[in-house]
Amino acid sequence: MAADADRFIVRLDFRLGRQLAVPVTAAFTAPGPRTVVMEIIEGEGVGSTVETHATPVCAPGEPARTIVTEAVVAASDRTGFALARALAPLTRPLIRRACARLWRDDLAYAERRHALRARPDGAAR
């Protein structure tokens, strides 16, 4: 794992199920205040990116509400990727379930961070 001023690099396994995972190295950047970009720089799907945008949808003074939009651009010349495309109709339910789990985890994390920042003492644990 390494980091520099503009990006954070991490080795991770994207789980597709209890026993199936795809190891990759990903670089995370934040090109804007409400945007996070993940690019796979090593492993299956090198060059694939996931771009996540958070857009406020409330008027000033209203409780914070945000729409999160994710764009995925995935491509690879590797054999495993071609196999994954061929098996996509069978793996799609697994991927949807994994994505839903990630969204729940991300939302729970964001809610915890918001609650900590909103504390009167401003303390984060």
C-alpha positions as CSV (number, residue, x, y, z in Angstrom):
1,M,0.0,0.0,0.0
2,A,1.4,3.4,-0.9
3,A,0.1,7.0,-1.2
4,D,1.2,10.3,-2.5
5,A,-0.3,13.7,-2.4
6,D,-2.7,13.0,-5.2
7,R,-3.6,9.3,-5.1
8,F,-3.9,6.3,-2.7
9,I,-2.8,2.9,-4.0
10,V,-4.2,-0.3,-2.4
11,R,-4.1,-4.0,-3.1
12,L,-7.6,-5.5,-2.6
13,D,-9.7,-8.5,-3.4
14,F,-13.1,-7.8,-5.0
15,R,-15.3,-10.6,-3.6
16,L,-17.8,-12.1,-5.9
17,G,-19.0,-14.6,-3.4
18,R,-17.9,-16.3,-0.2
19,Q,-15.1,-18.3,-1.9
20,L,-14.5,-16.3,-5.1
21,A,-12.4,-13.1,-5.2
22,V,-10.5,-11.2,-7.9
23,P,-7.2,-9.7,-6.6
24,V,-6.3,-6.3,-8.0
25,T,-4.3,-3.2,-7.3
26,A,-6.3,0.0,-7.5
27,A,-5.4,3.7,-7.4
28,F,-7.9,6.1,-5.8
29,T,-8.0,9.8,-6.6
30,A,-10.4,12.6,-5.8
31,P,-10.3,15.0,-8.8
32,G,-13.1,17.2,-7.3
33,P,-14.7,17.8,-3.9
34,R,-17.5,15.3,-4.6
35,T,-15.8,12.8,-6.9
36,V,-13.8,9.7,-6.3
37,V,-12.2,7.7,-9.1
38,M,-10.8,4.2,-8.8
39,E,-8.6,2.8,-11.5
40,I,-7.4,-0.8,-11.6
41,I,-3.7,-0.5,-12.2
42,E,-2.7,-4.2,-11.8
43,G,-4.6,-7.4,-12.0
44,E,-7.7,-8.5,-13.9
45,G,-9.2,-5.5,-15.8
46,V,-6.2,-3.2,-15.8
47,G,-7.4,0.3,-17.0
48,S,-10.9,-0.2,-15.8
49,T,-12.3,2.7,-13.8
50,V,-15.2,3.4,-11.5
51,E,-16.1,7.0,-11.0
52,T,-18.4,8.0,-8.2
53,H,-20.1,11.4,-7.9
54,A,-22.1,12.8,-4.9
55,T,-24.4,15.6,-5.9
56,P,-26.3,17.6,-3.2
57,V,-30.0,17.9,-3.9
58,C,-31.2,20.1,-1.1
59,A,-31.6,23.9,-0.7
60,P,-29.4,25.7,1.8
61,G,-30.7,25.2,5.3
62,E,-32.5,22.0,4.5
63,P,-31.3,18.6,5.8
64,A,-28.5,17.3,3.7
65,R,-29.6,15.0,0.9
66,T,-27.3,13.7,-1.8
67,I,-27.6,11.6,-5.0
68,V,-24.7,9.3,-5.6
69,T,-24.1,8.3,-9.2
70,E,-21.5,5.7,-10.3
71,A,-20.1,5.2,-13.8
72,V,-18.2,2.0,-14.6
73,V,-15.9,1.6,-17.6
74,A,-14.4,-1.8,-17.7
75,A,-12.2,-3.3,-20.4
76,S,-9.4,-5.8,-20.7
77,D,-7.6,-7.9,-23.3
78,R,-6.9,-10.6,-20.8
79,T,-8.4,-14.1,-21.2
80,G,-10.1,-14.0,-17.8
81,F,-12.0,-10.8,-18.7
82,A,-13.4,-12.4,-21.9
83,L,-14.5,-15.4,-19.9
84,A,-16.2,-13.0,-17.4
85,R,-18.1,-11.3,-20.2
86,A,-19.2,-14.7,-21.5
87,L,-20.4,-15.7,-18.0
88,A,-22.0,-12.2,-17.3
89,P,-25.6,-13.5,-17.5
90,L,-24.8,-16.1,-14.8
91,T,-22.6,-13.8,-12.6
92,R,-24.7,-10.7,-12.8
93,P,-26.9,-11.7,-9.7
94,L,-23.7,-12.2,-7.7
95,I,-22.3,-8.9,-8.8
96,R,-25.6,-7.1,-8.0
97,R,-25.6,-8.6,-4.5
98,A,-21.9,-7.6,-3.9
99,C,-22.7,-4.1,-5.2
100,A,-25.7,-3.8,-2.9
101,R,-23.6,-4.9,0.1
102,L,-20.9,-2.3,-0.8
103,W,-23.6,0.4,-1.1
104,R,-25.0,-0.5,2.4
105,D,-21.5,-0.5,3.9
106,D,-20.6,2.8,2.2
107,L,-23.8,4.4,3.4
108,A,-23.4,3.1,6.9
109,Y,-19.8,4.5,7.0
110,A,-21.0,7.9,5.6
111,E,-23.7,8.1,8.3
112,R,-21.3,7.2,11.1
113,R,-18.8,9.9,9.8
114,H,-21.6,12.5,9.6
115,A,-22.8,11.7,13.1
116,L,-19.2,12.1,14.4
117,R,-18.7,15.4,12.6
118,A,-22.1,16.6,13.9
119,R,-21.2,16.0,17.5
120,P,-21.0,19.2,19.6
121,D,-17.4,18.5,20.6
122,G,-16.4,17.7,17.0
123,A,-14.5,14.7,18.2
124,A,-14.0,11.8,15.9
125,R,-13.2,8.4,17.3
